[in-house]
């Protein structure tokens, strides 16, 4: 059977196997016919349309073509059933839709979408003039939702007594709103100590427009090259300020970077659930500010109290810090970390009448506010020799080895 051809109508023909769709073959046939009819309606992308402006790759076009085909099918109306035919095995349906009628219906829908989008656009401009940029951007994105089925069309509209291409005008207004915003901080560069926190006042950023007005409710996302940040996003306050903090600097590098940027993707998510619109707009440039973090090694102050007045354990500790390029000071006020080492020895004999000396060691690390950052009690270090003096010497040697090989590494891991 030859397919009917009529230049005044879109034609749709569908069929279905009756035996494989006993209860629904008529509806299935109708759906197939309407799908066929929708496939007759070709969408051409106007070079004055928003889609043309955004079509930087074929992926966007392919996604749009797929969505448009579905949209046409879902919105079909005014079609007529011309005829049906069936035999023992199959059922056929023949539908037609007047090209003129389709064009009229489409134009009515376009006008309705344009009116709705233009109303949102005008309100968004008012928000922008009131420095409510978040609300303006939300409405601009929602206005694109209104015209989404017609993104390939020119969408002419009258605004301020001037004819505009509405889709492009909306997109340009989004770019304009973002270009009006500036993210800045008082310090372009800060210096911190490894193992120490960075307080929020040092990682504070302000959003303002070109006239210096502070802008609230703008979502900000941050990145830190020195490691992950638990709370990496926030919104500006009524004063246009947003602050972050890092509980502890662990980086082994001398320089890291902290970048804060306007999170346009978050605005997109607030404005629309539509995948296509998010995909079309996700590559909009996001403004950022980068802060250089200079990282210095911390300074230690080490003190000890030993029952036998032995400085051996203190010397062992400081000697283990030096190869790590960690500075040691004689002035406690200059230190970032204060290490207290206290030790005591106990004598006993073994079942073989050998002399045994045990050392108990307590190591505490504090910061300048006396907050304890590390504490370790050690009671299983011994020396066994024929005399107590030689047993004591062996016990101290074992304690030195334990501190150098285990305790210092444990403290460094805990602090950094």
TORGU-654619 format. One record per residue (C-alpha): x, y, z. Coordinates in steps of 0.5 Angstrom, whole numbers, plus 2048, in hexadecimal, padded with zeros to 3 digits. Layout:
REM TORGU-654619
XYZ
...
//
This chain:
REM TORGU-654619
800800800
8038077FE
80380C803
7FE812802
801819800
7FD81F801
801826801
7FB829806
7FC82480B
801820810
80081980F
800813814
7FF80C813
800807819
7FF7FF819
7FF7FA81F
7FF7F281F
7F97F0822
7FB7EA825
8017ED829
7FC7F282C
7F67EF82C
7F37F4831
7F67FB82F
7F87FA828
7F3800826
7F680582B
7FD802829
7FB803821
7F980A823
7FF80C827
804809821
80080D81C
800814820
808813821
808812819
804818818
80981C81D
80F81A819
80C81D813
80D824817
814826816
81782C81B
81C830818
82183481C
82083C81B
82784081B
82384581F
821840824
82483E82B
826837829
82A839823
82E83E828
82F83882D
830833828
838832829
83882B828
833825825
83282282C
82D82882D
82A828827
829820827
82682182E
82182782C
81F823826
81D81D82A
81982182F
81682582A
81381F826
81081C82D
80D82382E
80A824827
80781D828
80481F82F
80182582D
7FE823826
7F7825825
7F282681F
7F482081C
7EF81B819
7EE814818
7ED813810
7EC80B810
7EE805814
7EF7FE811
7F07F7814
7F07F0812
7F17E9816
7F97EB818
7F97F3818
7F67FA819
7F7800816
7F5807817
7F680D812
7F6814815
7F781B812
7F8822815
7F7829811
7FE82C810
7FA833811
7F7831817
7FD82E81A
800835819
7FB83981C
7FB835822
802835823
80283D822
7FD83D827
80183982C
80783D82A
80484482C
801841832
80983F834
80C845832
807849836
80884583C
81084583B
81084D83A
80C84E840
81184B844
81784E840
814855842
813853849
81A850849
81D857847
81985B84C
81D856851
82385784E
82285F84F
82185E856
82785A857
823853858
82884F853
826848856
81F84A855
82084D84E
82484784C
81F84284E
81984584A
81E846844
81F83E844
81783D845
81684183F
81A83C83B
81683783E
81083A83B
81383A834
816834834
81283082F
81483682A
81B83782B
81C836824
81883C822
819843821
814845827
81384C825
81085182A
80F85882C
81385B832
814862833
81186482D
816860829
816859826
81A854829
81C84D828
81A84B82F
81E844830
82484882E
82284E833
821849839
828846838
82B84C837
82884F83D
82A849841
83184A83F
831852840
82E850848
83484C849
839851846
83685684B
839852851
840852853
84284D859
84885085D
84C84F863
850854867
85684F867
85984D860
85E849864
85E84686B
86484286F
86283D874
865837878
865830877
86182C87C
85D83387D
85683587B
85483A876
84F83E87A
849841876
84B848876
851846872
84C84286D
84784886C
84484A866
840850863
83B85085D
83985785B
83785A854
83B85F850
838865854
83A86285B
83485F85D
834859862
83085385F
82D84E863
82B847862
83084585D
83283E85D
83A83D85E
83E83785D
84583685F
84B83285D
851831861
85782D85D
85A82B864
854826865
84D825866
84882A869
84282786D
83E82E86D
840830866
83A834864
83683A867
832840865
833847866
83084B86C
82C85186C
83385586C
835851866
83A84D86A
83C84586A
84184286F
84483B86F
849838873
84E832873
84F82F87A
85682D879
85C82E873
85F827871
86282886B
86982786A
86A82C865
86C833866
867836862
85F834861
85A83885E
85383A860
84E83B85B
84783E85C
84283F856
83B841855
83783A854
83283B84E
83183484E
82E834855
82983A852
82783684C
825830851
821835855
81E83884F
81C83184B
81C82A84B
81C82A843
822826841
82282983A
82283083D
82882E842
82C82B83D
82B831838
82D83683D
832832842
83883583E
83783C840
83D83F842
83E83F84A
84184584D
847843852
84C846857
852842859
85684385F
85D841860
85F83D866
86683D868
86883786D
86D838872
870832877
86D83387E
872834884
87383088A
875831891
87782B895
87882A89C
8798248A0
8798228A8
87D81C8A9
87E8198B0
8858178AF
88681E8AC
88881B8A5
88781F89F
88781989B
880819899
87F820897
885820893
88381A88F
87C81D88E
87F82488B
884820887
87F81C884
87B823882
88282687E
882821878
87A823877
87C82A876
87882C87C
87B832880
87C831888
87C83888C
87F839893
87983E894
87283B896
86F841894
87184088D
86F83988C
869836888
86983088C
86C82F893
86E828895
86F82589C
87381F89D
87381C8A4
8768158A6
8788118AC
87C80B8AD
87A8058B2
87F7FF8B4
87D7F88B5
8817F18B4
87F7EB8B0
87E7E48B2
8857E38AF
8877E88B4
8897ED8AE
8887F58AF
8827F88AC
8807FF8AB
87A8018A8
8788088A5
87280C8A5
8718118A1
86B81689F
86B81B899
866820899
866825893
86282C894
861832890
861839892
85A839895
85C833899
85882E895
85B827896
85C82588E
85F81E890
86181A896
864813897
86680F89D
86B80A89C
86D8058A2
8707FF89E
87780189D
87C7FD8A1
8837FC8A2
8867F58A4
88E7F58A6
8927F28AC
8927F98AF
88D7FE8B0
8918038AD
8927FF8A7
88B7FD8A7
8898058A7
88D8078A1
88A80189D
88380489F
88580B89D
888808897
881804895
87D80A897
88180F892
88080A88D
87980988E
87881188E
87C812888
87980C884
87180C886
86F81288B
872818886
86F815880
868814884
86881B886
86A81E87F
86481987C
85F81C882
861823881
861824879
//
